[in-house]
Amino acid sequence: MKHRIMMAALLAVVTSPVCAAKLSGPPHILDGNTIEIEQTRIRLSGIEAPETDQICLDAMAANGPAA
């Protein structure tokens, strides 16, 4: 029973609107999964994208840009 109460309290705190922030303005794309609005960096969860300076190997194991 204690476990359920603790989980409910944690869920209430995590999902409360107090944790949210209102940002406005144009987004600046930093890389495939990160944007910046009003000097606040936002990392998009669940997005797998290469970093800007990441080098990848092709099928022949040759270095190249991660495009």
Helices and strands as residue ranges (DSSP letters): H 2-14, G 17-19, E 28-31, E 34-37, E 40-43, E 55-57, E 63-65
